[in-house]
Each structure stands twice: as structure tokens, then as C-alpha cells.
Amino acid sequence: MQNHPVYTDNDPQNELSTLNLGPTHPATHGVFQNVLQLDGERIVSGVSTIGYIHRAFEKIAEHRPFYQITPLTDRLNYCSSPINNMGWHMTVEKLLGIETPKRVDYLRVIIMELARISDHLICNSVLAVDTGAATGFFYVMEYREAIYEIYEEVCGSRLTTNIGRIGGFERNFNQIAFRKLRKFLKEYPIVLKEFENLTKRNRIFIDRTRDVAAVTAEDALNYSWSGPILRATGVDYDVRAMEPYSSYEDFEFEVPVGSNGDVYNRYLVRNEEMWQSLRLIEQALVKLEKEPSDIFHADVPDFYLPPKEDVYNNMEALIYHFKIVMGEIPTPNTEVYHAVEGGNGELGFYLVNDGGRSPYRLHFRRPSFINYQMYADMSRGMLLSDAIINMSSLNVIAGELDA
Amino acid sequence: MGKISNEDLLKKISDKFHDQVTTVGEPFGLLTLETGREQIIDVLSYLKNDAALQFIFLTDITAIHYPGIERQIGIIYHLHSPVNNVRIRLKVFLNDGDVHIPTATVLWNGANWMERETYDFFGVIFDGHPDLRRILNVDDMVAFPMRKEFPLEDPNRVDKKDYFFGR
């Protein structure tokens, strides 16, 4: 096909070499293909091909009731699934006009900030691996496991979490979850500090990352960048601060910004965001003490599935269960856009509803998809090895890229 | 909410474009306007470049399909003004036989892939787009799968027939 990128090079006059970087390449951390024209080690031009793991989530979502769409959102940015899950729940709650209790909001903040830590943790430590420092990765990986164990106590699963329900959580946090959370809050800052010591002032790391792939704020906004990579260019746009959701307005936190948008600045922004996330979790734990400890969901029997024991033993619960599962409850005929600050930027849900049990149209504004489109352009003139660390610092997640 | 109210925003836009822009509504505080494809780029460019509005951030471009009505395909733009902290939604509806609309890549580079995705799933042709080809689906696909007439599953597939499951 005419529009296909060039895979072979038959022109004898051409002194450039063609390199297929991907779709499966150990250095790209996912299914990304870039067909690069190389002059020695320098990239002359590149074409990105995406869509290798496209799973048609938007189409599937048109055939699923609202509560069955949560598992689809898991598989967008699977490094921070809980943020996607919560973003989806909040979109539906906004549509249905459900007010969640403060305790639910604070519990959500805890889970979302844990997810943000695990997302940034992977990105920064993998960036270190790509620059040649594998130690830090193996060291901090243990704490991603600690975060996954907290998820496990709350919802039973680890990577694709399906955590929470429309209106709140499926069950209350148990004491083990809080114990594990406190243990994490005690141990992780020491580890993070040590990881910082390993990289932040490390001469090799700085030489490899500073002034690499620097992006101006104008370019970043022109390409609709959002998230840590936009903040690294000096724009203080964070959805949590601009349009607070889930009671983020009750919390004190800072939005770290960088200066010239290079790989080193992105690293620093993500690193500082992890400290801010820890701060948010600490505050949430203090706030939780003032809330009644038995509330973990909003009182919306029309949309929140009753406990199974009640379904078998209680007439009303059985009716609600039936109505929810069969989708017999009318919903507003309107449209809603809700954005949350995902691990990679503004994760938006545009939901058009026609009053039925499933969305008429659901569109995900996926930050990885939008952030990645500058990649081929910005790689031009770059060394191949710099393009690799540029990709890992963009933190493009294949699931979110292709939806 | 933002520093500029939806009423002021609407007044500014209707002073400039009069009846070329109509109001659809304000669902959940997000001002939604409808316009035609002849002036969509003018409207977007006005929103982006006006010193008071500064909708410099293109959040999203997507589309929607309403089979059975005259103008079936709707293209939906979400813009954000970080300075004023206000969002706006713009819609353009097109006839199914003539789904052409000028490209927004003249205003934002970020529109490139968003428009390619919209083309890929709805078949909307963005006139003047530098590289309008499929992005997530395979290149030799002929259908536009997010249109409502496209089935979720291939109706001819046999691997889910009941007799495989002893039913």
C-alpha cells in the first residue's frame, strides 16, 4: 500500500539506512513501531505506526452497561489502572448526579495517589535502566509490589484492578490495608530518597538526560501535551488543581514544574510528584480519622449493587439487583466530559448518554495517544540512543495509546 | 468555576459570529455550541487567539454518529482555556454523503492524530490535513467501525455457536 512506511531500501543512491525500531523491541517497553531513517547514529526522519494492540474499547463500551465498562478502563494505562477506574466512576456519578460522601473521596485520593506513585516509579526507574543504571529499578520495584498488595487488600486484584464501584467502593478498607499503607508510608520515603541519590546528582545520568529532547512550552501546548511532560516545560497545568475532583480542593499540595522540558526535567517533575503524592496520602489519612469509619459508598441503591447476602434474603435488595443488572433504571439524556489527572496527563471521558443502560458514545481522551504524536517529529536530528530515553521519559503506555 | 462566565463567553462569541453559531446547551456547566463547517476554523481561531478568551489548549476532537437523521455525523471539539479555566464544546453536524470539514491542524499540531483517529473510525475527511490515513485500524480496512451500522462482532463468525458448548 502506497501510504505504508518504507521497510526496505532499494535505492542505491540513498546512503541512509532504514531501521525498524519495534514493534517488539526490548528498549521500547511496549508495542511501538518507528521506522527510522538513520545517517550513522543520527535520526533523519521517522514514521510512527501505532494501533498494534487496538481493542476497540469505545465500540465495546457502547454495548456494555456502565458498571461493566470499568474493566475496560483498567486496560488503558495499566501502570495506574485505579486512576482510570476512579475517573470512569466519577464520570458516571457526574452524569447521574451522585454525591459521594467525603470518606469515599478521601479513600479514592489515597488509591489514586498510590497509583500515581506506582506509575511514576516505573517510569523513572525504567528511565534509569535505559541510561544504564539497572540497580535503582530492582530496588524500587519492591515498593510497587507493596502498592499492589494494598490494592489486593482493597479489591482483590493487582494490575488490572477494577477497583471501586459507581458510588464508592465494593467493600470497606480492612485493617490490613491500613496497616500495609502505614508501613508503605514509613518505608517508601527512605527508598525514594535513596533512589534520588542514585540518579539526581549522578554525572552519567545527568549527561545522558540533560538538554535531551528539550521542548518549549509553546510547542508542548501546540501539541496538546498534558501531565508531567507538559509541567516539565514550565506550564503549571494539573487537573487536580485546576478542576478539583474527589475533594482534591481539601488538600494542600504543590504542582511541581520544570524549566526547559528535557528528559532530566521530566524526571525531576515525576520525582517531586511522588513526594507530593505521599503528602496527599498522609493528609488523607488524617482527614479519614474524622469521618465515620463504616461509610464506603454513597447511598444510591439504584446504581450500587447490594451485598450478595441481601440479594438472597431481602426483597428490596433483590429488586435493585435485578434492576441494575437488567439495566432498567432510566438515566439522564445528556452529555458529560470529565477529566482526571492520570499518570500521563489529562485523562478525559466524553460520555454521550441517550437514557439507556449503556453509553450512546464514549470517547476516551487518552494522554499517551496525544503526547506520543510529537515523538517522530522531535526525534529528527537526535541520536538513536537519545530517542530511546526520550521515549521512556514520555512514559507512553501501549494500552492507553491504542485503546 | 472559571474567571469568565458562560454568559460572557456566549455574548462575546455571538457578538462576533451572530447567528452563525447557535447554542446547544450547557450540560454540567460546559457551554456547548453548534456551528457550520464554513466557519468552524474561524470560530476555533477566534477562540484561540482572542486576548481575553485564550482557548489555547485543544483538549480533544472526536465524532458521533446519529443514523436516521439528516445530518448524521457530528464532529465534536473540546477546547480549554487554562488562563480562564473554562472549557467549551463545539459541534459541527454533516450530511452522511458529504463528510468534509476543514482541518484544525492549521491551528494546532496536536489536531493531527485526533483527526486521523476521527477519520479512521467515522470516515470524516479533514480537508487540508497533511497526512490523513488510518491510525489505529489496519490500512486496508474498508469500513468505518465506530459508525452505528458496523456490528460489534462479525455476524458470520461460527466459533461462538451454541453447539460448541453443548447447548
Interface residues (C-beta under 8 A of the other chain):
Chain A: M1 N3 H4 I50 G51 H54 A56 E58 K59 I60 E62 H63 K94 L221 N222 Y223 S224 W225 V235 Y237 M242 E243 T334 E335 V336 Y337 A339 E346 G348 Y350 V352 Y360 R361 H363 R365 F369 I370 Q373 M374 D402 A403
Chain B: P27 F28 L30 T32 I56 F57 L58 T59 D60 T62 I64 H65 I76 H78 P82 N85 R87 R89 W108 N109 G110 A111 N112 W113 M114 E117 F121 R133 R134 I135 L136 N137 V138 D139 D140 P145 M146 F150 L152
